Every structure is written in structure tokens, then in C-alpha cells.
Amino acid sequence: MSVPATPAGQLRFTAILAGGAVSALCILWLLRGLPLGGAAMWLSPLPLLAVALTFGVADAGLALLVAALPLLLLAGWHAMVSHMLTVGLPVLLCSALGLAVPPGSPPRLGLPVVALAMLGALVFLLVGLAMMDQPGGLHGWLLAEFQAQIQAMVSQGARQGAQPPNAETLAKLAQMAHLAAHALPVAMGFWYLGAMALNATLAQRLVQRFGLGQRPPVLFKALELPRWFWPLPLLLAALVLVLPEGPRYLAGGVAEILLLPFLMVGLAVVHTAAGRASSPRLALFAFYLAFFVLLPVMLVVIGLGFAERWANLRGRISARANSGTRDPPEDRT
């Protein structure tokens, strides 16, 4: 179907070219070691999502192909394939699922969130299966890599005349290596969910600001997960208790990634509650400060996400603020 000759339609091809070029530039910025390269990488999905929200998923796919060319020429095929798998595929997946709604309806949120979590879990599982021939599997390989880096740091310090670390320090470094290995699945999940959620929010505001939005904005506080998804992390957590060490690490990592959608539901509950505070922005600032500093806060938020399924926390909060409203808007597909 042709795009109407509206201001948005006239910008279509320019947006496709610019979206792909900017997304590729963000990755090249990181690969060239330029300042704030990590931040640029996190923003690489933004232009592709903006194209998807304005013109549709097919045009976002064209923008992804535009991004592939400079990455192939300037950074090689591995950078191009990595960009397609870690940026392009999640963008197209969440856009296709989120925008598959009747015209004039806001994008869906629940199903894209679940799909991104499952994509991150699948990538982690495939990496783990590919490393099964290593001693200890993926977990053993990660520990060996971290310990090798620690040993290299110790050797470099010794060459520079630094005092060698004592046994207690070495034990703490080994413990840090174990923690880093167990943090890998969460880090992968945060990329597929956290980066996409951040960029989708920014892209939505961007297209609305320039009057290019074709749909009402999606409301994060209305996030609802599909009913069929709720038991999956619990079943995997039960498997962790009976599996041997190698498969246990993979099952535990997949379970951790699949818990992240419940973290997002818990955050939606927190945002709903903060809306009732005298200073919502101050309340959210204090919460996120504690959230990023204290691990137990994250666990409590995940618990809120599970409790929301049965206790309807957001509905109760809204009922107290607005006497006629008990249930939040639903998005259970």
C-alpha cells in the first residue's frame, strides 16, 4: 500500500536512509573507540524504531539494510551480522508484534516485551550449547576467561613493581569472576529488553514531537504480560534444582532473563504508585537511586510484578486515587 502524500510520506525515503545511516554510525562510533561509544551503542536501535513507528515495519527493514552497507565496508561482515542480530532483529520483532493492531490503536506492549525476553533467552541458550565442548561448558569458559584477565592484571602490576596481591585479595577476585559469569545472562536480557524499552520510549516521544506519530502513544504503566507466560520462569527455576552443574547454569540463566518482564511489570506498579506522591519525579528519582544501588530492591520489584498478576496492585492504587476505576488498561495479548 502506497504511503499518502503527507509530510510524513514525503519524508519516507529520507527517513529510511537517515535511520539506517545513524544506526550504523552509532556502532562505528563504538568500534572506533570514540568517547561515549557505549552510550552511542545503546542508542543504535533508536532511529530504526522511529522509522518503524512512523512508516511501518517494512521501512524499518529497509533502514536496517541501509545500515548494513557502511558497517560491511568500514567494519567488516562480523560487525554487520552482529548489528543485524543484536539490533535489527529485536527492532523488527518488537515492531512487528507491537504494531500488529487495528489502525488508530496504540501499539501493543505485553507481547513484544515477552518476545524480546524469549529472544534474549534463546541467544543465551544457543551460546551455551555452542560452548558445551569446553571444560565446564559456558560457565567454565567464562570463569577461565575472567581468571585469565585477573592473572594478566596481576602480572602487569608485578612488572610495574606493584606488591603482589595476598590470598584474601585473590579470593575476592575469584569471587568477582563467579559473579561476573552469573551476571552475563542478566546483562544479555537487559540489552534485549532494557535497550529496546529505552529506545522505544525515546522514539515514540521523537515522532510525537515532530507530529509524525500515526498512533496514540503506548502507556508503560498499562503493561500486562500474556497469561501463558507467567509459569515459564517458575518451571525453569524448578529445573535448576534438579539439573547438574553445566545445564543448571544454562537453565538458571534462561530463568533470570525470563524474569525481566516481571521486573518491568513491577516497575509499572512503582510508576503507578509514584503518581500518587506529592512529588512524583522526586519519588521516582529516589526509587531508581535505590534500585541501581541495592540488589534487594530489584528482587522486591520482581516480586511486585508477580503479585500484580493476582493482587491487581495497579487497579487498587487507581481505585484509591479515582473512586470509579479499579482496573488498569489491559494488554494481555
URTADA-V925176 format. One record per pair of residues at least 6 apart in sequence whose ideal C-beta (glycine too) atoms are under 8 Angstrom apart, sorted by the first residue. I is the first residue (numbers start at 1). J is the second residue. Records with the same first field share a line. If there is no record, write none. Layout:
I = J ; J
This chain:
3 = 9 ; 12 ; 55
7 = 211 ; 212
8 = 54 ; 55 ; 212 ; 214
11 = 54 ; 212
12 = 55 ; 59
15 = 50 ; 51 ; 54 ; 55 ; 59 ; 63
16 = 51 ; 55 ; 59 ; 62 ; 63 ; 66
17 = 63 ; 66
18 = 47
19 = 47 ; 48 ; 50 ; 51 ; 60 ; 63 ; 66 ; 67
20 = 47 ; 48 ; 62 ; 63 ; 64 ; 65 ; 66 ; 67 ; 68
21 = 66 ; 67 ; 70
22 = 46 ; 47
23 = 44 ; 45 ; 46 ; 47 ; 48 ; 63 ; 64 ; 67 ; 83 ; 87
24 = 66 ; 67 ; 68 ; 69 ; 70 ; 71 ; 83
25 = 40 ; 70
26 = 40 ; 41 ; 43 ; 44
27 = 40 ; 41 ; 44 ; 67 ; 71 ; 75 ; 79 ; 83 ; 87
28 = 70 ; 71 ; 74 ; 75
29 = 36 ; 37 ; 40 ; 41
30 = 37 ; 38 ; 40 ; 41
31 = 37 ; 75 ; 79
34 = 40
42 = 195 ; 198 ; 199
43 = 199 ; 202
44 = 83 ; 87
45 = 87 ; 90 ; 91 ; 195 ; 196 ; 199
46 = 199 ; 202 ; 203 ; 206
47 = 63
48 = 60 ; 63 ; 64 ; 67 ; 87 ; 88 ; 91
49 = 60 ; 91 ; 95 ; 196 ; 199 ; 200 ; 203
50 = 203 ; 206 ; 207
51 = 59 ; 60 ; 63
52 = 59 ; 60 ; 91 ; 92 ; 95 ; 99 ; 203
53 = 95 ; 99 ; 107 ; 203 ; 204 ; 207 ; 212 ; 213 ; 214 ; 215
54 = 207 ; 212 ; 213 ; 214
56 = 99
57 = 92 ; 95 ; 96 ; 99
60 = 91 ; 92 ; 95
61 = 88 ; 92
64 = 84 ; 88 ; 91 ; 92
67 = 83 ; 88
68 = 80 ; 83 ; 84
71 = 79 ; 80 ; 83
72 = 79 ; 80
85 = 123
86 = 191
89 = 119
90 = 116 ; 119 ; 192 ; 196
91 = 196
93 = 112 ; 115 ; 116 ; 119
94 = 112 ; 113 ; 115 ; 116 ; 196 ; 200
95 = 112
97 = 108 ; 111 ; 112 ; 115
98 = 107 ; 108 ; 109 ; 111 ; 112 ; 200 ; 218
99 = 107 ; 108 ; 215
100 = 108
101 = 107 ; 108 ; 215
103 = 214 ; 215
104 = 215 ; 216
105 = 215 ; 216
106 = 215 ; 216 ; 217 ; 218 ; 219
107 = 215 ; 218
108 = 218 ; 331 ; 333
109 = 218 ; 219 ; 220 ; 222 ; 223 ; 224 ; 331
110 = 223 ; 224 ; 225 ; 226 ; 331 ; 332 ; 333
111 = 226 ; 333
112 = 196
113 = 193 ; 197 ; 223 ; 225 ; 261 ; 264
114 = 225 ; 226 ; 229 ; 261
116 = 192 ; 193 ; 196
117 = 189 ; 192 ; 193 ; 257 ; 258 ; 260 ; 261
118 = 258
119 = 192
120 = 188 ; 189 ; 191 ; 192 ; 193 ; 257 ; 260
121 = 185 ; 189 ; 253 ; 254 ; 257 ; 258
123 = 188 ; 192
124 = 184 ; 185 ; 188 ; 189 ; 250 ; 253 ; 254 ; 257
125 = 250 ; 253 ; 254
127 = 138
128 = 137 ; 138 ; 249 ; 250 ; 253
129 = 250
131 = 137 ; 138 ; 141
132 = 138 ; 246
134 = 140 ; 141
135 = 141 ; 144
136 = 143 ; 144 ; 245 ; 246
137 = 246 ; 249 ; 250
138 = 249 ; 250
139 = 181 ; 245 ; 246 ; 249
140 = 246
142 = 177 ; 180 ; 181 ; 184
143 = 177 ; 178 ; 181
146 = 176 ; 177 ; 180 ; 181
147 = 174 ; 177
150 = 173 ; 174 ; 177
154 = 164 ; 165
157 = 164
158 = 164
165 = 173
182 = 249 ; 252 ; 253
184 = 253
185 = 252 ; 253 ; 254 ; 256 ; 257
186 = 256 ; 257 ; 260
188 = 257
189 = 256 ; 257 ; 260
190 = 260
192 = 257
193 = 260 ; 261 ; 264
197 = 220 ; 264
201 = 220
204 = 213 ; 217 ; 218
207 = 213
208 = 217
219 = 329
220 = 267 ; 268 ; 271
221 = 268 ; 271 ; 272 ; 275 ; 314 ; 328
222 = 268 ; 328 ; 329 ; 330 ; 331
223 = 264 ; 265 ; 268 ; 331
224 = 265 ; 328 ; 330 ; 331 ; 332
225 = 261 ; 262 ; 265 ; 309 ; 332
226 = 332 ; 333
227 = 332
229 = 258 ; 261
230 = 306 ; 309
232 = 258
233 = 255 ; 258 ; 259 ; 262
236 = 251 ; 252 ; 254 ; 255 ; 258
237 = 252 ; 255
239 = 251 ; 255
240 = 248 ; 251 ; 252 ; 255
243 = 251
259 = 302
261 = 305
262 = 302 ; 305 ; 306
263 = 298 ; 301 ; 302 ; 305
264 = 305
265 = 304 ; 305 ; 308
266 = 300 ; 301 ; 302 ; 303 ; 304 ; 305 ; 308
267 = 301
268 = 308 ; 314
269 = 301 ; 304 ; 305 ; 308 ; 313 ; 314 ; 317
270 = 284 ; 287 ; 301 ; 304
271 = 284
272 = 313 ; 314 ; 317 ; 318 ; 328
273 = 317
274 = 280 ; 283 ; 284 ; 287
275 = 321
276 = 317 ; 320 ; 321
277 = 283
287 = 297
290 = 297
291 = 297 ; 298 ; 301
304 = 313
307 = 313
308 = 314
312 = 326 ; 327
314 = 328
315 = 325 ; 326 ; 327 ; 328
316 = 326
318 = 325 ; 326 ; 327 ; 328
319 = 325 ; 326
